[in-house]
Amino acid sequence: MHAWSVPEPGPVEAGALRLVEQPVPVPGEDELLVRVRACGVCRTDLHVTEGDLPVRRPGVTPGHEVVGEVAGFGDGVRGFTGGERVGIAWLRRTDGTCAYCARGAENLCPASRYTGWDADGGYAQYTTVPAAYAYRLPDGLDDVALAPLLCAGIIGHRALRRAALPAGGRLGLYGFGGSAHLCAQVALAKGATVHVLTRGAAARTLALALGAASARDAYEPPPEPLDSAILFAPAGDLVPVALRALDRGGTLAIAGIHLGDVPALRYESELFYEKQLRSVTSNTREDGREFLALAAGHGVRATTHAYPLSRADVALRDLKAGRFDGAAVLVNDLS
């Protein structure tokens, strides 16, 4: 089969992501073999490709927003049928026995493993997933529309919860890519006022079209103090900017897996008055199931730009350069 691989991390413009021939993977006893139909392009894929995240699997195939169909089973799998449509997300496996798993915080499991980082992901014709971590997908949405929901949507949902937005509150979103534009729709559906702070003119236009009350450059102050904010951009120097924008008692959640260095914080202007700074780490499977149901119920839709799987390197370069709003999705055109 054809698959994209990262033989050695480096700049995506220099060809760090390469198209290679590999055997079709064999599913483990508790795994599904999935024929990939579509795979979202996430900023985490860029971090894996360029080495912002340490190498976990040499030559890994990125991709963890996978929509596909069941093409095979391990001997221990029950409850799935051939041809059934399933989703694969970032969280691939946990030990299920540690203190974190026991208390419902499997996203903090020290033994957790991740699709497209610890194991080959969806930038390929086929991939595998433990059956217990595959998602049943709602009807009514096509593959391209569903793919970004499986990470961008789920992580945005968890970040919104971590941001502790009060009912009818004022939310600031720093960065407005695949995850933020889905998070904004959920917040708006719940009655929030949303202010978007981002560098891209196209992203600001999309934000206003989706119902944001304002859209400004990321380093400008919002038009009113914020109850909550979420930092989606991987720019550490935006942390003090966002903290200054919070009202008293406000919360800033940092949604990314990678963040540039954070400048020294000034206590009086950026942390005083009981402001809170929180990180977001992966997601639980319950987060995923909850978000997919919520997205179906509220009509949350991704703004998508389809690329053929054979041009995954182009899609990743365009993501890095900010050449599109919303989310890119790879559509399997390889045979």
C-alpha positions, 0 to 999 in steps of 0.5 A: 500500500501507499503511505506517507512516512517521516523517515527523519523529522525536519522542515516540511518544505524540505521533504520530511514527509515522504510517500513510500510503499509499505505492506498492509498492516496486520491488525493485532488480536484486539484491533481493527484493520481500517481502509482509510477514506478520509483523514484530517490534517492536524497541526499535531501532524506538523509537529510530528513531521518537523520534530517539535514532538520527540520521535516515538516511532521512527518513520511514523505515518502521521494522521489521527482524524481518520474516517474509514471502513472496517476491512479486517479484524483481530481474533478477539474483536467482537461487535464490528462488521466488515464495511462498517464506517468507523472513526479513529482519533488521537488517543489510541490506547491506555492501560486501563488500570492506573489511578488516572484511568480508574478515576476517569482521567484516561487522558493522563494515563502514563502508558497512553499511546497515540495514533500517528505518533506511537503508531502509524496513522491515517496518511495511508491507504490502511491503518489499524486501531484497537477496537475499544478506541474506534468511534461509531460515527453519526449518520448524515455527514460525509467522510470529509465533514466528519474527519476534523471532528475526530481531533480538532472537534474533540480537543476544542470541546475539552478545551472549552470545558477546561476554560470554565466558560460561564453560561452566557459568558464572553469567550476569546479564541486565540488562533482560528484554525480547524479546532477553534472554528468548531469550538466557536460553533459549540460556544455560540450554540450554548449562548456565549459571546465569542471574540476571535483573535488571530493573524489571518484575514481569511480566518477573521472573515470566517469567524464573523461569518460563523457568528463571532462578535468580533475578529481582531489581530491576535495581539490586539485587545478584545473589545471587552474583558473575557470570562474565558479564553482558549489559546489554540495558536502554538505561540507562547508569547500570546499567553500573557496577551490572553491573560491580560484580556481576562476579566477578574476570575477568568480562565485561560486554557492552552489547547495545543500539545506543543507551545513555544516558550512563554515569556516571564509573566507579570503577577499584578497585570496577568495573574492577579485577581484569581485568574487561572491558567490551565493546560489541555492534555489529549482527551478521553473516549467519553469526551469524543463520544460526547462531542460527536453527539453534541456536534450532531445535535447542534449542527456543528460543521467544519469548513473543509478544504479537500486534498488528495492523499497523494498531496498530503505534503502540500496540505501540510505545507499549506497548513504551516503557511496558513493558506486556508481557513478551517480544516484540510482533509485528505481524501484517499485517491491512491490505489 
